[in-house]
């Protein structure tokens, strides 16, 4: 079973890749074995949030292009950073509650690997 966090590493199953179809089993897959990520039930909310963040980044680009006042640009950069951190924390929370919990329930090396992976992700977030 491929539980890779990279979306390109798995085949997309159009029948089970919707937010309102939650047939996830304790091992983190649906009833036909397709892996699900913890954020799948909030996917639309995350996508909407990321679209707003993208708009904020374009706005900052425009501010620099128009030679706006430095402090105004920095204020927008701070807001953008805060928005990205909020998304990251939400994804981390979903990962812990779903992917890590499911792997730990299965036990063995997979559980330990998910815990290490989560710890490494937390360390990267703290450093950023």
C-alpha positions as CSV (number, residue, x, y, z in Angstrom):
1,X,0.0,0.0,0.0
2,X,1.4,3.4,-1.0
3,X,0.8,6.0,1.8
4,X,3.1,8.6,0.2
5,X,2.3,12.2,1.0
6,X,2.9,13.1,-2.6
7,X,-0.3,13.3,-4.6
8,X,1.4,12.2,-7.9
9,X,2.5,8.9,-6.3
10,X,-0.9,7.4,-6.3
11,X,-3.7,6.9,-8.8
12,X,-6.7,9.2,-8.4
13,X,-9.9,7.3,-7.8
14,X,-12.7,9.5,-9.1
15,X,-15.4,7.6,-7.3
16,X,-13.9,8.1,-3.8
17,X,-12.1,11.4,-4.2
18,X,-15.0,13.6,-3.0
19,X,-15.3,15.3,0.3
20,X,-18.8,14.0,1.1
21,X,-17.9,10.3,0.5
22,X,-16.1,9.2,3.7
23,X,-15.5,5.5,3.5
24,X,-12.1,5.6,5.1
25,X,-11.1,2.4,7.0
26,X,-8.8,2.4,10.1
27,X,-5.7,1.8,7.9
28,X,-6.3,5.2,6.1
29,X,-7.7,3.8,2.9
30,X,-11.2,3.6,1.5
31,X,-13.1,0.4,1.1
32,X,-11.2,-0.3,-2.2
33,X,-7.8,0.4,-0.8
34,X,-7.2,3.9,-2.1
35,X,-5.2,6.0,0.5
36,X,-6.8,9.1,1.9
37,X,-5.1,12.0,3.5
38,X,-6.4,13.6,6.8
39,X,-7.4,16.8,5.1
40,X,-9.7,15.2,2.6
41,X,-12.9,16.2,4.4
42,X,-11.8,19.8,4.5
43,X,-10.2,19.8,1.0
44,X,-12.6,22.5,-0.4
45,X,-12.0,24.8,2.6
46,X,-8.2,24.4,2.2
47,X,-8.4,25.1,-1.5
48,X,-10.5,28.2,-0.9
49,X,-8.0,29.4,1.7
50,X,-5.1,28.8,-0.6
51,X,-6.8,30.7,-3.4
52,X,-7.1,33.7,-1.1
53,X,-3.5,33.4,-0.1
54,X,-2.5,33.3,-3.7
55,X,-4.4,36.5,-4.2
56,X,-2.6,38.0,-1.3
57,X,0.8,37.1,-2.8
58,X,-0.2,38.6,-6.1
59,X,-1.3,41.8,-4.2
60,X,2.2,42.0,-2.6
61,X,3.8,41.5,-6.0
62,X,1.7,44.4,-7.3
63,X,2.6,46.6,-4.3
64,X,6.3,46.1,-5.0
65,X,5.8,46.7,-8.7
66,X,4.0,49.9,-7.9
67,X,6.7,50.9,-5.4
68,X,4.4,51.1,-2.5
69,X,5.6,52.2,1.0
70,X,7.9,49.5,2.6
71,X,5.9,49.2,5.8
72,X,2.7,48.6,4.0
73,X,4.3,45.8,2.0
74,X,5.8,44.3,5.2
75,X,2.3,44.4,6.8
76,X,0.9,42.4,3.9
77,X,3.8,40.0,4.0
78,X,3.1,39.4,7.7
79,X,-0.6,38.8,7.0
80,X,0.4,36.3,4.2
81,X,2.8,34.5,6.5
82,X,0.2,34.2,9.2
83,X,-2.3,32.8,6.7
84,X,0.2,30.2,5.5
85,X,1.0,29.2,9.0
86,X,-2.7,28.8,9.7
87,X,-3.0,26.4,6.8
88,X,0.1,24.5,7.9
89,X,-1.2,24.1,11.4
90,X,-4.5,22.9,10.1
91,X,-2.9,20.3,7.8
92,X,-0.6,19.2,10.7
93,X,-3.6,18.8,13.0
94,X,-5.4,16.7,10.3
95,X,-2.3,14.7,9.7
96,X,-1.9,13.9,13.4
97,X,-5.6,13.0,13.9
98,X,-5.9,10.8,10.9
99,X,-2.7,9.6,9.2
100,X,-0.6,9.2,12.3
101,X,-3.4,7.8,14.5
102,X,-4.3,5.3,11.8
103,X,-0.7,4.2,11.3
104,X,-0.2,3.8,15.0
105,X,-3.3,1.7,15.3
106,X,-1.8,-0.6,12.7
107,X,1.4,-0.7,14.8
108,X,4.8,-1.8,13.7
109,X,7.3,0.2,11.7
110,X,4.6,2.2,9.8
111,X,3.4,3.8,13.0
112,X,6.9,4.7,14.1
113,X,7.6,6.1,10.6
114,X,4.5,8.3,10.7
115,X,5.4,9.7,14.2
116,X,9.0,10.5,13.0
117,X,7.6,12.1,9.8
118,X,5.2,14.3,11.9
119,X,8.0,15.2,14.4
120,X,10.2,16.3,11.4
121,X,7.3,18.4,10.0
122,X,6.8,20.1,13.3
123,X,10.5,20.9,13.5
124,X,10.4,22.4,10.1
125,X,7.4,24.6,11.0
126,X,9.1,25.7,14.2
127,X,12.3,26.7,12.3
128,X,10.4,28.7,9.7
